[in-house]
Amino acid sequence: MNIFSKNLFKLEFKRSFKSLMIWSFSLALSLLLVIVIYPMAKDMFEALEQMIEYFESINSGFVGMLEMFGGIPENGIEYFATEGAMFLQLLGGIFAAIVGFGIINKDEKEKTVEVIYTLPVSREKLLFTKMTVVAVNLFIFMLIQVLMVDLGFLLVAPGEDISAIWMFGLFDYFMFLMIAYLSMFLAIVLKPNQSNFIAIAIPFPLYIITTIAYATDNAFLKSLKYISPFTFAEPVGWLKDQLNFETINFFIFLSLTVVSIILSFVLFKKRQII
């Protein structure tokens, strides 16, 4: 059974293209600026290392606190992990949530729902096509971010080995996709005409949870990392410390996303036209 509509895909993609470009290039140019100032930051980090040596000599707790947030970067990749990647994940997660929520909510807000829902297209095909648009939009978004980061390093640090950024970008894409599909499910569950910014309730608290989990020695708080998708793509662990991949966390959210997608099809088929 064909559950994809090429015409609907073109329509939905065209409707979302302007927002996609604004978000993509606004964030990408910000990341480029972060990379461009790397040479200046590198000089500052070298000066900070002398200060850290002093704090270590007096057993200051400041050193431990600094390590919790990635410590002093030793190369460009570690610099990006601590200064750019976290910024990318938070804003990228918010964008993914708004995209997922908005593509469901948009028809009600723009008063096109009666036309869209009465087309000779099944609800399953309509929802699957919307999910495909979300996947394509987020892929383009993530590709622009990675290319801009690569461009930045080519300009200011051409000798840096930045191959790890591509794998990091791939898992960020998976994470954003999970957040977007969870947001689509949220939009289907809630009453129509809700503000798209309600979707921020998904990524923002989860990002804070991951930050807290990695910044504490408390066993209970550390275990909270498993309820956040930001954990399996945590930038300091991925790019700086090269920690083992959080397989349990990844499959927890993969399973949750699959369940949400299934329930979305069930509920969307029963969704009332208003």
C-alpha positions as CSV (number, residue, x, y, z in Angstrom):
1,M,0.0,0.0,0.0
2,N,1.4,3.4,-1.0
3,I,1.4,5.6,2.1
4,F,3.4,8.5,0.6
5,S,2.0,11.4,-1.4
6,K,4.5,13.2,-3.6
7,N,2.2,16.2,-4.1
8,L,1.5,16.6,-0.4
9,F,5.3,16.3,0.3
10,K,6.0,19.2,-2.1
11,L,3.2,21.3,-0.5
12,E,4.4,20.7,3.1
13,F,8.0,21.2,2.3
14,K,7.3,24.5,0.5
15,R,5.3,25.6,3.5
16,S,8.1,24.9,5.9
17,F,11.1,25.9,3.7
18,K,11.3,29.6,4.8
19,S,11.3,28.6,8.5
20,L,13.9,25.9,7.8
21,M,16.3,28.3,6.1
22,I,16.0,30.9,8.8
23,W,16.6,28.5,11.7
24,S,19.4,26.6,9.8
25,F,21.5,29.6,8.8
26,S,20.9,31.6,11.9
27,L,22.3,28.7,14.1
28,A,24.9,27.7,11.5
29,L,26.3,31.3,11.3
30,S,26.4,31.4,15.1
31,L,28.4,28.1,15.2
32,L,30.7,29.5,12.5
33,L,31.4,32.5,14.7
34,V,32.2,30.2,17.6
35,I,34.7,28.4,15.5
36,V,36.2,31.5,14.0
37,I,37.2,32.8,17.4
38,Y,38.9,29.5,18.3
39,P,42.5,30.9,17.8
40,M,41.8,33.6,20.3
41,A,40.1,31.1,22.7
42,K,43.1,28.8,22.3
43,D,45.5,31.5,23.6
44,M,43.1,32.1,26.5
45,F,43.0,28.4,27.3
46,E,46.8,28.2,27.4
47,A,46.8,31.0,30.0
48,L,44.1,29.2,32.0
49,E,46.1,26.0,32.2
50,Q,48.7,27.9,34.3
51,M,45.9,29.0,36.6
52,I,44.5,25.4,36.8
53,E,48.0,24.1,37.8
54,Y,47.9,26.5,40.7
55,F,44.4,25.4,41.8
56,E,45.5,21.8,41.6
57,S,48.5,22.6,43.8
58,I,46.1,23.8,46.6
59,N,43.5,21.1,46.0
60,S,40.8,23.5,45.0
61,G,37.4,22.1,44.2
62,F,37.2,24.5,41.3
63,V,39.2,22.0,39.2
64,G,36.7,19.2,39.7
65,M,33.8,21.5,38.9
66,L,35.6,22.6,35.7
67,E,36.1,19.0,34.7
68,M,32.4,18.2,35.1
69,F,31.8,20.7,32.3
70,G,34.5,19.4,30.0
71,G,37.6,21.0,31.4
72,I,40.1,23.0,29.4
73,P,39.9,22.0,25.6
74,E,43.2,20.7,24.2
75,N,42.2,20.9,20.5
76,G,39.6,22.2,18.1
77,I,37.3,19.2,18.5
78,E,37.3,19.5,22.3
79,Y,36.7,23.3,22.0
80,F,33.7,22.6,19.7
81,A,32.4,20.0,22.2
82,T,32.4,22.4,25.1
83,E,31.6,25.7,23.4
84,G,29.5,25.0,20.3
85,A,28.0,21.5,20.4
86,M,26.0,22.1,23.5
87,F,24.6,25.2,22.0
88,L,23.7,23.3,18.8
89,Q,21.9,20.5,20.7
90,L,19.8,22.8,22.8
91,L,18.6,25.1,20.0
92,G,18.5,22.2,17.5
93,G,16.3,20.3,20.0
94,I,14.0,23.2,20.3
95,F,13.8,23.6,16.5
96,A,13.0,19.9,16.1
97,A,10.2,20.1,18.7
98,I,8.7,23.2,17.0
99,V,8.9,21.5,13.5
100,G,7.3,18.3,14.7
101,F,4.5,20.1,16.7
102,G,3.9,22.7,14.1
103,I,3.5,20.4,11.1
104,I,0.4,18.9,12.9
105,N,-0.8,22.2,14.4
106,K,-0.3,24.3,11.3
107,D,-3.5,23.1,9.5
108,E,-5.7,24.3,12.3
109,K,-3.9,27.6,12.8
110,E,-4.0,28.4,9.1
111,K,-7.6,27.3,8.7
112,T,-6.7,24.8,6.0
113,V,-7.6,21.8,8.0
114,E,-11.0,21.3,6.3
115,V,-9.4,21.3,2.9
116,I,-6.5,19.1,3.8
117,Y,-8.5,16.5,5.7
118,T,-11.1,16.2,3.0
119,L,-8.7,15.6,0.1
120,P,-8.9,12.1,-1.4
121,V,-5.9,11.1,0.6
122,S,-6.0,8.7,3.6
123,R,-5.1,9.9,7.0
124,E,-2.3,7.4,7.1
125,K,-0.8,8.8,3.9
126,L,-1.2,12.4,5.2
127,L,0.6,11.7,8.5
128,F,3.4,9.6,6.9
129,T,4.0,12.3,4.4
130,K,4.2,14.9,7.2
131,M,6.7,12.6,9.0
132,T,8.8,12.4,5.9
133,V,8.9,16.1,5.5
134,V,10.0,16.4,9.1
135,A,12.8,13.9,8.5
136,V,14.0,15.7,5.4
137,N,13.9,19.1,7.0
138,L,15.9,18.0,10.0
139,F,18.4,16.3,7.7
140,I,18.9,19.5,5.8
141,F,19.1,21.4,9.0
142,M,21.8,19.1,10.5
143,L,23.8,19.0,7.2
144,I,24.0,22.8,7.1
145,Q,25.3,22.9,10.7
146,V,28.0,20.3,10.1
147,L,29.1,21.9,6.8
148,M,29.3,25.3,8.5
149,V,31.4,23.9,11.4
150,D,33.7,22.1,8.9
151,L,34.0,25.4,7.0
152,G,35.0,27.2,10.2
153,F,37.7,24.8,11.0
154,L,39.0,24.9,7.4
155,L,39.3,28.7,7.8
156,V,41.0,28.9,11.2
157,A,42.5,25.4,11.9
158,P,42.9,23.5,8.7
159,G,45.1,20.9,10.3
160,E,42.5,19.8,12.8
161,D,41.0,16.2,12.5
162,I,37.3,17.0,12.4
163,S,36.1,13.6,11.1
164,A,34.3,12.9,14.4
165,I,32.0,15.8,13.8
166,W,30.2,13.9,11.0
167,M,29.4,10.9,13.2
168,F,28.4,13.3,16.0
169,G,26.1,15.1,13.6
170,L,24.5,11.8,12.5
171,F,23.5,10.9,16.1
172,D,22.4,14.4,16.7
173,Y,20.1,13.9,13.7
174,F,18.6,10.8,15.2
175,M,18.1,12.6,18.5
176,F,16.4,15.6,16.8
177,L,14.2,13.1,14.9
178,M,13.1,11.4,18.1
179,I,12.2,14.8,19.7
180,A,10.3,15.9,16.5
181,Y,8.2,12.7,16.4
182,L,7.5,12.9,20.1
183,S,6.3,16.5,19.5
184,M,4.1,15.3,16.7
185,F,2.5,12.9,19.1
186,L,2.0,15.6,21.6
187,A,0.3,17.8,19.0
188,I,-2.0,15.0,18.1
189,V,-2.9,14.3,21.7
190,L,-3.5,18.0,22.7
191,K,-6.5,20.1,21.5
192,P,-5.9,21.9,18.2
193,N,-4.8,25.5,17.9
194,Q,-2.2,25.2,20.7
195,S,0.9,27.4,20.6
196,N,3.9,25.7,18.9
197,F,6.1,26.8,21.8
198,I,4.4,24.2,24.0
199,A,6.6,21.7,22.3
200,I,9.6,23.2,24.0
201,A,8.4,21.4,27.1
202,I,9.9,18.2,25.6
203,P,13.6,19.2,24.8
204,F,14.3,21.9,27.3
205,P,13.7,19.9,30.6
206,L,15.4,16.9,29.1
207,Y,18.5,18.9,28.2
208,I,18.6,20.3,31.8
209,I,18.3,16.8,33.2
210,T,21.3,15.6,31.1
211,T,23.3,18.6,32.2
212,I,22.6,18.0,35.9
213,A,23.3,14.2,35.5
214,Y,26.8,14.9,34.1
215,A,27.6,17.7,36.6
216,T,26.9,15.8,39.8
217,D,28.4,12.9,41.8
218,N,25.0,11.9,43.2
219,A,24.1,8.4,42.1
220,F,20.3,9.1,41.8
221,L,20.8,12.3,39.8
222,K,23.3,10.6,37.5
223,S,20.8,7.8,36.8
224,L,18.4,10.4,35.4
225,K,20.5,10.6,32.3
226,Y,18.7,7.5,31.0
227,I,15.4,9.4,30.6
228,S,16.9,12.0,28.3
229,P,17.8,11.6,24.6
230,F,20.5,14.2,24.9
231,T,22.6,11.5,26.8
232,F,23.5,9.2,23.9
233,A,24.8,12.2,21.9
234,E,26.3,14.1,24.8
235,P,29.0,16.2,23.1
236,V,31.7,16.2,25.8
237,G,31.4,12.4,26.1
238,W,31.3,11.9,22.4
239,L,33.9,14.4,21.1
240,K,36.3,15.0,24.1
241,D,36.2,12.0,26.5
242,Q,35.3,9.4,23.9
243,L,33.1,7.6,26.3
244,N,31.3,4.4,25.4
245,F,28.1,4.8,23.5
246,E,25.0,5.0,25.8
247,T,23.3,2.0,24.1
248,I,20.6,1.6,26.8
249,N,19.6,5.2,26.6
250,F,19.5,5.1,22.8
251,F,17.2,2.1,22.7
252,I,15.0,3.4,25.4
253,F,14.2,6.5,23.4
254,L,14.1,4.6,20.1
255,S,11.5,2.3,21.6
256,L,9.6,5.3,23.0
257,T,9.7,7.0,19.6
258,V,8.4,3.9,17.8
259,V,5.5,3.6,20.3
260,S,4.7,7.3,19.8
261,I,4.7,6.9,16.1
262,I,2.3,3.9,16.2
263,L,0.0,5.8,18.6
264,S,0.1,8.9,16.4
265,F,-1.3,6.9,13.4
266,V,-4.0,5.5,15.6
267,L,-5.0,8.8,17.1
268,F,-4.6,10.9,13.9
269,K,-7.0,8.6,12.1
270,K,-9.7,9.6,14.7
271,R,-8.7,13.3,14.9
272,Q,-11.7,15.5,14.5
273,I,-12.0,18.3,12.0
274,I,-12.7,21.6,13.7
